[in-house]
Amino acid sequence: MVGLPKVWNYGNYSSDNYGAHSLAVRMGGLTVYFSYKTPIAYETLGDLVCSENYWSSTTGKHLNWIQPDKKQRIPNDVFNTQLIAELEKREKGGDLRCQ
């Protein structure tokens, strides 16, 4: 069944005014976490892939909510390459259907 993507706030903001800056989007079996408009982590089949922070302290806070263990994070260029490969794989396999 094809449906809409699921979108939610993964953050811990006290005001909804800031919640739009920490969104997650689930499409099929893939969840992508955003800081503002930038993908910073993704999860598929229970595996979490998280970029290192080279942006700002706010994005660092978002990354800490997703993956507190900084040793588990990977360089951003590697992260981007892996996320693109995951999206291409899912696009070819038709697994970007929304739940």
C-alpha positions in Angstrom: 0.0 0.0 0.0 1.3 3.4 -0.9 0.8 6.2 1.6 2.2 9.5 2.7 5.6 9.9 4.4 5.5 10.0 8.2 7.0 13.3 9.5 7.7 14.0 13.1 9.9 16.1 15.4 12.7 14.1 17.1 13.8 17.0 19.2 13.2 18.1 22.7 12.3 21.7 22.2 10.0 23.4 24.7 8.3 25.4 21.9 6.8 24.1 18.7 8.2 27.2 17.0 11.6 25.5 16.9 10.4 21.9 16.3 10.5 22.3 12.5 14.3 22.5 12.8 14.5 18.9 14.0 12.4 16.8 11.7 12.5 13.1 10.8 10.9 11.7 7.7 10.1 8.0 7.2 9.6 6.6 3.7 9.2 2.9 3.6 12.0 1.3 5.7 14.1 4.5 5.5 14.1 7.3 8.1 16.1 10.5 7.4 16.8 12.9 10.2 17.2 16.6 9.3 18.7 19.6 11.1 17.0 22.5 9.4 17.0 21.4 5.8 20.1 19.3 6.0 20.1 15.5 6.4 22.3 14.6 9.3 21.4 11.0 10.0 19.5 8.1 8.6 18.2 4.7 9.8 17.4 1.6 7.9 16.7 -1.9 9.2 17.7 -0.7 12.7 21.1 0.5 11.6 21.7 4.2 12.4 24.2 6.2 10.3 25.0 9.6 11.6 27.3 12.4 10.3 29.9 14.1 12.3 29.0 17.7 13.2 30.8 20.4 11.2 27.9 22.9 11.2 26.8 24.7 14.4 26.2 24.1 18.0 22.4 23.8 17.2 23.0 21.0 14.8 25.4 19.5 17.3 22.5 19.4 19.8 20.3 17.7 17.1 23.0 15.1 16.5 23.3 14.5 20.3 19.6 13.7 20.4 20.0 11.2 17.6 23.4 9.7 18.3 25.0 10.7 21.6 28.1 8.6 21.0 30.3 10.8 18.9 32.6 7.9 18.1 29.8 6.3 16.1 29.5 9.3 13.7 31.2 9.3 10.3 32.7 12.1 8.2 30.0 14.2 6.4 31.3 13.4 2.9 31.2 9.7 3.7 27.7 10.1 5.2 26.4 11.9 2.1 27.9 9.2 -0.2 26.3 6.5 1.8 22.9 8.2 2.0 22.8 8.8 -1.8 23.7 5.2 -2.4 20.9 4.1 0.0 18.4 6.3 -1.7 19.4 5.1 -5.2 19.2 1.4 -4.1 15.7 2.0 -2.7 14.6 3.9 -5.7 15.6 1.1 -8.0 14.0 -1.5 -5.7 10.8 0.5 -5.4 11.2 0.7 -1.6 10.6 4.4 -1.2 6.9 3.8 -0.8 5.5 5.6 2.2 3.9 3.8 5.1 
